[in-house]
Amino acid sequence: MRAVIQRVTGCRLSISGAEYSRIGQGMLVLIGIEETDNQDDIEWLAAKIVRLRIFNDDQGVMNLSVSDTGGEIMVVSQFTLHASTKKGNRPSYIRAAKPETAIPLYKGFVRQMEAEFGKAVSTGVFGANMQLEFTNDGPVTIIIDTKAKNKEGFLQDYF
């Protein structure tokens, strides 16, 4: 699983021009799922994200988690996070999980995020053409890949 976590002051998700979900201050989590992902990936990544200290304390130091700040979380599926651009100019998505694998894992990830967070998270609709409007706060953007838990510089392996 690959996640792009953005600290946001707010986020609005629309489908076909109609607002579907919205959060205030918190995290926007874009999640990409591979065929080889499993429950261990879900549990590790959800715990890591909810405990990630990317919010400022009183001294302006990123020392607080989203839970510490009373913030909100939105989780949106995004298969394009597994794009490979090694050959040519058209990205390949061969590493992205097929819907029959990805949908149950995505739903399981959302459930695990809610369990770790202790409250509901907002979502999009898997496979829908969604529009996101958000303000990245900082900007702060973190990339986490469960396949690289113990590697530094893992992105060079993928692009």
C-alpha positions as CSV (number, residue, x, y, z in Angstrom):
1,M,0.0,0.0,0.0
2,R,1.2,3.4,-0.8
3,A,-0.2,6.5,0.9
4,V,0.2,10.2,0.2
5,I,-0.8,12.1,3.4
6,Q,-1.4,15.8,3.2
7,R,-1.9,18.1,6.1
8,V,-4.9,20.2,5.1
9,T,-6.9,23.1,6.5
10,G,-9.9,21.7,4.7
11,C,-10.9,19.4,1.9
12,R,-14.0,19.0,-0.3
13,L,-14.7,15.9,-2.5
14,S,-17.3,16.1,-5.3
15,I,-18.6,13.6,-7.7
16,S,-20.4,14.7,-10.9
17,G,-20.5,18.3,-9.5
18,A,-22.2,17.3,-6.2
19,E,-20.4,17.5,-2.9
20,Y,-20.0,14.0,-1.5
21,S,-17.8,14.6,1.6
22,R,-15.9,17.4,3.4
23,I,-13.5,17.8,6.2
24,G,-12.0,20.7,8.1
25,Q,-8.5,20.8,9.5
26,G,-6.8,17.4,9.4
27,M,-5.4,14.9,6.9
28,L,-6.2,14.0,3.3
29,V,-5.0,10.4,2.7
30,L,-4.7,9.2,-0.9
31,I,-4.3,5.4,-0.8
32,G,-3.0,3.2,-3.6
33,I,-3.4,-0.6,-3.3
34,E,-1.2,-3.3,-4.9
35,E,-2.2,-6.9,-5.7
36,T,0.2,-8.1,-3.0
37,D,-1.2,-6.0,-0.2
38,N,-2.8,-7.7,2.8
39,Q,-4.2,-7.2,6.3
40,D,-0.7,-6.7,7.8
41,D,-0.3,-3.7,5.4
42,I,-3.6,-2.3,6.4
43,E,-2.9,-2.5,10.1
44,W,0.6,-1.2,10.0
45,L,-0.3,1.7,7.6
46,A,-3.4,2.8,9.5
47,A,-1.6,2.9,12.8
48,K,1.3,4.8,11.3
49,I,-0.9,7.4,9.7
50,V,-3.1,8.1,12.7
51,R,-0.1,8.5,15.0
52,L,1.9,10.6,12.5
53,R,3.0,13.8,14.2
54,I,2.7,16.4,11.5
55,F,0.7,19.0,13.3
56,N,2.3,22.0,15.1
57,D,2.4,22.2,18.9
58,D,2.4,25.5,20.8
59,Q,6.0,26.1,19.9
60,G,5.4,25.6,16.2
61,V,7.1,22.2,16.1
62,M,5.4,19.3,14.3
63,N,4.8,17.2,17.4
64,L,1.1,16.5,17.4
65,S,-1.0,13.8,15.7
66,V,-4.4,14.4,14.0
67,S,-6.0,12.9,17.1
68,D,-4.1,15.3,19.4
69,T,-5.5,18.3,17.4
70,G,-9.1,17.1,17.2
71,G,-8.7,17.1,13.4
72,E,-10.5,15.0,10.7
73,I,-9.4,12.5,8.1
74,M,-10.5,11.9,4.6
75,V,-9.4,8.7,2.8
76,V,-9.6,8.5,-1.0
77,S,-8.6,5.6,-3.2
78,Q,-6.1,6.5,-6.0
79,F,-4.7,3.7,-8.2
80,T,-2.5,6.1,-10.0
81,L,-0.2,6.2,-7.0
82,H,1.2,2.9,-8.5
83,A,2.0,4.4,-11.9
84,S,5.3,3.3,-13.4
85,T,6.9,5.8,-15.7
86,K,10.1,3.8,-16.5
87,K,9.2,3.2,-20.2
88,G,7.8,5.8,-22.5
89,N,5.5,8.6,-21.6
90,R,2.3,6.7,-20.9
91,P,2.2,5.5,-17.3
92,S,1.6,1.8,-16.6
93,Y,-0.6,0.8,-13.8
94,I,0.2,-2.9,-13.8
95,R,1.2,-2.9,-10.1
96,A,-2.2,-1.4,-9.0
97,A,-4.6,-4.0,-7.7
98,K,-7.7,-5.0,-9.7
99,P,-11.0,-3.9,-8.3
100,E,-11.9,-7.3,-7.0
101,T,-8.8,-7.2,-4.8
102,A,-8.6,-3.5,-4.2
103,I,-12.2,-2.8,-3.1
104,P,-12.2,-5.2,0.0
105,L,-8.7,-3.9,1.0
106,Y,-9.8,-0.3,0.6
107,K,-12.9,-0.9,2.7
108,G,-10.8,-2.8,5.3
109,F,-8.3,0.1,5.4
110,V,-11.1,2.6,6.0
111,R,-12.4,0.4,8.8
112,Q,-9.0,0.1,10.4
113,M,-8.4,3.9,10.1
114,E,-11.7,4.4,12.0
115,A,-10.7,1.9,14.6
116,E,-7.3,3.5,15.1
117,F,-8.7,7.0,15.0
118,G,-11.7,6.3,17.2
119,K,-14.2,8.0,15.0
120,A,-15.5,8.0,11.4
121,V,-13.3,9.1,8.5
122,S,-14.7,10.7,5.4
123,T,-14.2,8.9,2.1
124,G,-14.7,9.1,-1.6
125,V,-16.3,6.4,-3.8
126,F,-13.9,3.7,-5.1
127,G,-13.5,3.9,-8.9
128,A,-15.5,7.1,-9.2
129,N,-14.3,10.2,-11.1
130,M,-13.8,12.5,-8.1
131,Q,-12.8,16.1,-7.8
132,L,-10.8,17.2,-4.7
133,E,-10.5,20.8,-3.6
134,F,-8.2,21.2,-0.6
135,T,-5.7,23.6,0.9
136,N,-2.4,21.9,1.8
137,D,-1.2,23.4,5.1
138,G,2.5,24.1,5.3
139,P,2.7,22.6,2.7
140,V,3.1,19.2,4.4
141,T,3.0,16.1,2.3
142,I,4.3,12.7,3.5
143,I,4.6,9.5,1.3
144,I,4.5,6.1,3.1
145,D,4.8,2.7,1.3
146,T,4.3,-0.5,3.3
147,K,6.7,-2.3,0.9
148,A,9.5,0.0,2.1
149,K,8.9,0.0,5.9
150,N,12.6,-0.4,6.5
151,K,14.2,1.3,3.5
152,E,15.4,4.8,2.9
153,G,15.0,6.3,-0.5
154,F,12.5,3.7,-1.6
155,L,10.9,5.9,-4.3
156,Q,13.9,5.3,-6.6
157,D,12.8,1.6,-6.7
158,Y,9.4,2.6,-8.2
159,F,9.9,5.3,-10.7
